[in-house]
Amino acid sequence: MKRPVLYFSFRSPYSWLTIHRLRQAVPDAADALDWLPYWDPDERTDLSLKERQAEFHYQPMSRAKHLYLLMDTKRIAQSLGLSMAWPIDVDCWWERPHLAYLAARRQGRAMEFYDAAITARWGRGDDISTTDVLARVAAEAGMDPQIALGAVDDDDIRAESVDCLVRAYEDDVFGIPYLKWGRHRFWGYDRLAAFLAAWRGPDLAPADVPVLPAYDRDTAGGCG
């Protein structure tokens, strides 16, 4: 079958936590899976999606679910020995960090950018869509900050970003994190063990990757 696909988002704490565990279980995860960013599209991207007869499946969560997510992800982070600073950001322009990731990937700095962005967002609680923070993230990743900041104005990268969201639409992605391998689909933090068992076999899936009980039947440790 084709290589497994990992849909991730800098917005989602469950994406961060799942990838943390994935990389512990699969040290070569950066090369073994296809990483595709997923984010709330702006007007320009949304128009391009409609032109491709695609749409964005994710629906905004309620305040009650948001509060539960905050409690749940802090609990998981503590169990993994991770510090977490919940970002206070409003109306983020999510194209900025996700298209900057695509620009970093072209320069061979994808994981360096990913790690720097995660540290900024979940380690320091920064708004990674702002100019100053994104420029610092790019510099920490070893790339030219102006290339990262200019990614949203690069027509070629814009087209690549639309391809990512169209593929997500075709793969029925409705929340993040989302792992796909062949006909197998896994949504959420607590589906990581099932993914590893399907991909690498039950004997190869690490026993310490937990399958957590889902308190909310509408979410499997995933969000948008």
PyMOL commands that set and color helices and strands:
alter all, ss='L'
color gray80, all
select helices_A, chain A and resi 13-25+29-32+43-51+63-79+95-106+110-123+131-140+145-149+151-153+155-170+189-200
alter helices_A, ss='H'
color red, helices_A
select strands_A, chain A and resi 5-8+34-37+178-181+184-187
alter strands_A, ss='S'
color yellow, strands_A
deselect
rebuild
show_as cartoon
